[in-house]
Amino acid sequence: MSERAQMPRYVKIAVDVASRIYKGDLQEGDKLRGRSILASEYNVSPETIRKAMKLLEDKYVVEVNKGSGILVQSTKNSYEFIESFKDKENIGILRNNIRKLFEERKKIEKQIQEINEKIIEYSYKFKSLDLIEPIELQIPSECHILGKTIGECQFWHNTGATIIGVKREEKILVSPGPYLEFREGDKILIVGDEGVMQRIENYL
């Protein structure tokens, strides 16, 4: 079940009233209950009911008159209001899903960074024992990855190599994230299996 986007209470009430009109529970010309009674029915303040009725009035679903109260104006408009609300709700759901995906991506990127930091730590720790030794590779000039980020290049996907650092001038950028942009003169520190160098050469 997809999660429904949060919406104001008065909007929910407006949709509920429009649904009752569309289903025929309320006919055109019928008079709705007073605001205080509706407020008690929906367990909200009269101001919330006023905002809900104003929303329906703007869409010509009901007509609000100070003298005669709230009258049902159009069944057809109630249907159009409901349909238009569904479109807005779907947009809200999509936006909510995008926000969650961004949050999940941040968590994954953080986990990748933590793993890379451990890899580079162990790499230098056990380098003298020939257990894990990072490979240093100069990026060729005019290479197609220059000016692109690690994420854009999908470096691991294309080579199977994990970048644990980038040497740039006199600095070593440890555990670079997916947004690091490759520059001319960069040297990359990578770890991988026996065939990783051949795949990197083919890719570059």
Secondary structure, 3 states (H helix, E strand, C coil): CCCCCCCCHHHHHHHHHHHHHHHCCCCCCCECCCHHHHHHHHCCCHHHHHHHHHHHHHCCCEEEECCCEEEECCHHHHHHHHHHHHHHHHHHHHHHHHHHHHHHHHHHHHHHHHHHHHHHHHHHHCHHHCCCCCEEEECCCCCCCCCCEHHHHCHHHHHCCEEEEEEECCEEEECCCCCCECCCCCEEEEECCCCHHHHHHHHC
